[in-house]
Amino acid sequence: MTAEAKPRGSASTPLTERQEARRRRILHASAQLAARGGFDAVQMREVAESSGVALGTLYRYFPSKIHLLVATMQDQLQGMHLTLRKRPPAGAGAAERVAETLMRAFRALQREPHLADAMVRALTFADRSVSPEVDTVSRQTTAIILDAMGLDRPTPEQLSAVRVIEHTWHSALITWLSGRASIAQVKIDIETVCRLIDLTASAAPRQPPER
């Protein structure tokens, strides 16, 4: 198999510029289809046609629809992270900044409910074969939270708190999408779990977030 046929990439085999551009088109098409019709609207053949790639090529990048939608969520979170870095949260304390950050991310997903539902359903359905993509989503979420906290060298206790915050944010997103929680309830849950940060505040000195 040639280098062109190894499109998923890794630290040892990164994508070429051409492959990365093709991957970007695929993710854009996936997001567009999901935004219009949700999970069921994302059909691999339609994604291939919309992104201008052969169906076989699409499957080399993303072996399944679940792989594709989880990667789409990582891509959306990456875009949110860039936006947040340009306009970081203004809260005085770490817990307040993280809560503000996660609610801004939540509201960004709220603007595209079909897309949010498709991506969350993909995460829920993901099996072990999708572990690398799911891990990337988790790392991206962790990076967003640590930036808001102002940390780049978190302690084990702080990382544990971050994991609980991630789980709560994900659960809140699911309950909102299913109509079982209001935005106000989501905000209360996020603010409550972010208080865990205060319990670990003495574990490491605060570091200013990168601008």
C-alpha positions as CSV (number, residue, x, y, z in Angstrom):
1,M,0.0,0.0,0.0
2,T,1.4,3.4,-1.0
3,A,1.7,6.4,1.3
4,E,-1.3,7.9,-0.5
5,A,-3.3,4.8,0.7
6,K,-2.5,5.5,4.4
7,P,-4.7,8.5,5.0
8,R,-5.6,8.1,8.7
9,G,-2.1,9.2,9.6
10,S,-0.3,8.9,13.0
11,A,2.7,10.5,14.7
12,S,5.0,8.3,12.5
13,T,3.0,8.6,9.3
14,P,1.5,12.1,9.2
15,L,-0.8,13.0,6.3
16,T,0.6,14.8,3.3
17,E,-0.7,18.3,2.5
18,R,-2.9,16.8,-0.2
19,Q,-4.3,14.1,2.1
20,E,-5.0,16.7,4.9
21,A,-6.9,18.9,2.4
22,R,-9.0,15.9,1.4
23,R,-9.6,15.0,5.0
24,R,-10.8,18.5,5.7
25,R,-13.3,18.3,2.8
26,I,-14.6,15.1,4.2
27,L,-15.1,16.4,7.7
28,H,-16.7,19.6,6.3
29,A,-19.2,17.5,4.2
30,S,-19.9,15.3,7.3
31,A,-20.7,18.3,9.4
32,Q,-22.9,19.9,6.7
33,L,-24.9,16.7,6.2
34,A,-25.3,16.2,10.0
35,A,-26.3,19.8,10.6
36,R,-29.1,19.4,8.0
37,G,-30.5,16.0,9.0
38,G,-28.7,14.6,12.0
39,F,-27.2,11.1,12.4
40,D,-29.3,9.4,9.8
41,A,-28.4,12.0,7.1
42,V,-24.7,11.2,7.2
43,Q,-24.4,8.4,4.6
44,M,-21.0,7.5,3.5
45,R,-21.9,7.6,-0.2
46,E,-23.3,11.1,0.2
47,V,-20.3,12.2,2.2
48,A,-18.0,10.9,-0.6
49,E,-20.0,12.7,-3.3
50,S,-20.2,16.0,-1.3
51,S,-16.5,16.0,-0.6
52,G,-15.5,15.0,-4.1
53,V,-13.7,11.8,-3.2
54,A,-14.2,8.2,-4.2
55,L,-16.2,6.0,-1.8
56,G,-13.2,3.6,-1.4
57,T,-11.0,6.6,-0.5
58,L,-13.4,7.8,2.1
59,Y,-13.4,4.4,3.8
60,R,-9.6,4.5,3.9
61,Y,-9.8,7.8,5.9
62,F,-12.7,6.7,8.0
63,P,-13.6,3.0,8.2
64,S,-17.2,3.7,9.3
65,K,-19.8,6.4,9.8
66,I,-19.0,6.2,13.6
67,H,-15.3,6.9,13.0
68,L,-16.3,9.8,10.7
69,L,-18.7,11.5,13.1
70,V,-16.4,11.1,16.1
71,A,-13.6,12.7,14.1
72,T,-16.1,15.4,13.1
73,M,-16.7,16.1,16.8
74,Q,-12.9,16.4,17.4
75,D,-12.7,18.8,14.5
76,Q,-15.6,20.9,15.9
77,L,-14.0,21.0,19.4
78,Q,-10.7,22.0,17.8
79,G,-12.4,25.0,16.1
80,M,-14.1,25.9,19.4
81,H,-10.7,25.7,21.2
82,L,-9.2,28.2,18.7
83,T,-12.1,30.6,19.2
84,L,-11.8,30.3,23.0
85,R,-8.1,31.1,22.8
86,K,-8.8,34.2,20.9
87,R,-11.4,35.3,23.5
88,P,-10.5,33.5,26.7
89,P,-13.0,33.4,29.7
90,A,-12.9,36.4,32.0
91,G,-13.7,34.8,35.3
92,A,-11.5,35.5,38.3
93,G,-11.3,31.9,39.5
94,A,-10.4,28.7,37.6
95,A,-13.8,27.0,38.4
96,E,-15.6,30.1,37.1
97,R,-13.5,30.2,33.9
98,V,-14.0,26.5,33.2
99,A,-17.8,26.8,33.7
100,E,-17.9,29.8,31.3
101,T,-15.8,28.0,28.8
102,L,-17.9,24.8,28.8
103,M,-21.1,26.7,28.6
104,R,-19.8,28.6,25.6
105,A,-18.9,25.3,23.9
106,F,-22.3,24.0,24.9
107,R,-24.1,27.0,23.3
108,A,-22.0,26.6,20.1
109,L,-23.3,23.0,19.9
110,Q,-26.8,24.2,20.8
111,R,-26.8,26.4,17.6
112,E,-26.5,23.2,15.5
113,P,-28.7,20.6,17.4
114,H,-28.8,18.1,14.6
115,L,-25.0,18.1,14.3
116,A,-24.6,17.9,18.1
117,D,-27.0,14.9,18.3
118,A,-25.2,13.1,15.4
119,M,-21.8,13.5,17.0
120,V,-23.0,12.5,20.5
121,R,-24.8,9.5,19.2
122,A,-21.6,8.4,17.4
123,L,-19.6,8.7,20.6
124,T,-22.3,6.7,22.4
125,F,-22.2,3.9,19.7
126,A,-18.4,3.8,19.4
127,D,-16.8,0.5,20.1
128,R,-13.1,-0.3,20.7
129,S,-12.3,0.1,17.0
130,V,-13.0,3.8,17.4
131,S,-10.8,4.2,20.5
132,P,-8.2,6.3,18.9
133,E,-10.8,8.8,17.7
134,V,-12.6,8.8,21.0
135,D,-9.3,9.4,22.8
136,T,-8.6,12.3,20.6
137,V,-12.0,13.9,21.5
138,S,-11.2,13.4,25.2
139,R,-7.7,15.0,24.8
140,Q,-9.2,17.9,23.0
141,T,-11.8,18.4,25.7
142,T,-9.1,18.1,28.4
143,A,-7.0,20.7,26.6
144,I,-9.9,23.2,26.5
145,I,-10.5,22.7,30.2
146,L,-6.8,23.0,31.2
147,D,-6.5,26.2,29.1
148,A,-9.4,27.7,31.0
149,M,-7.8,26.6,34.3
150,G,-4.5,28.2,33.2
151,L,-2.5,24.9,33.6
152,D,-0.1,23.0,31.4
153,R,1.3,20.7,34.1
154,P,-1.8,19.4,36.0
155,T,-1.4,17.2,39.0
156,P,-3.0,13.7,39.1
157,E,-5.7,15.2,41.4
158,Q,-6.4,18.0,38.9
159,L,-6.6,15.5,36.0
160,S,-9.0,13.4,37.9
161,A,-11.2,16.5,38.5
162,V,-11.0,17.3,34.8
163,R,-12.2,13.8,33.9
164,V,-15.2,14.1,36.1
165,I,-16.0,17.5,34.6
166,E,-15.7,16.0,31.1
167,H,-18.1,13.2,32.0
168,T,-20.6,15.6,33.5
169,W,-20.4,17.9,30.4
170,H,-21.0,14.9,28.1
171,S,-23.9,13.6,30.2
172,A,-25.4,17.1,30.3
173,L,-25.2,17.3,26.6
174,I,-27.0,14.0,26.2
175,T,-29.8,14.9,28.6
176,W,-30.3,18.2,26.9
177,L,-30.4,16.6,23.4
178,S,-33.0,14.1,24.7
179,G,-35.2,16.8,26.1
180,R,-34.6,15.7,29.7
181,A,-32.8,18.9,30.8
182,S,-33.1,22.6,30.2
183,I,-30.3,24.9,29.4
184,A,-30.7,26.3,32.9
185,Q,-30.3,22.9,34.5
186,V,-27.2,22.2,32.3
187,K,-25.7,25.4,33.5
188,I,-26.3,24.5,37.2
189,D,-24.8,21.0,36.7
190,I,-21.7,22.5,34.9
191,E,-21.1,25.1,37.6
192,T,-21.6,22.6,40.4
193,V,-19.1,20.0,39.0
194,C,-16.5,22.8,38.2
195,R,-16.3,23.4,42.0
196,L,-14.2,20.3,42.1
197,I,-11.4,22.5,40.7
198,D,-11.4,24.6,43.9
199,L,-10.7,21.4,45.9
200,T,-7.5,20.8,43.9
201,A,-6.5,24.5,43.6
202,S,-3.6,24.1,46.1
203,A,-2.1,21.2,44.2
204,A,-0.3,23.4,41.7
205,P,0.3,27.1,41.2
206,R,-1.9,28.9,38.6
207,Q,-0.2,29.5,35.3
208,P,-1.5,32.1,32.9
209,P,-3.2,30.7,29.8
210,E,-1.5,31.1,26.4
211,R,-2.8,33.9,24.3
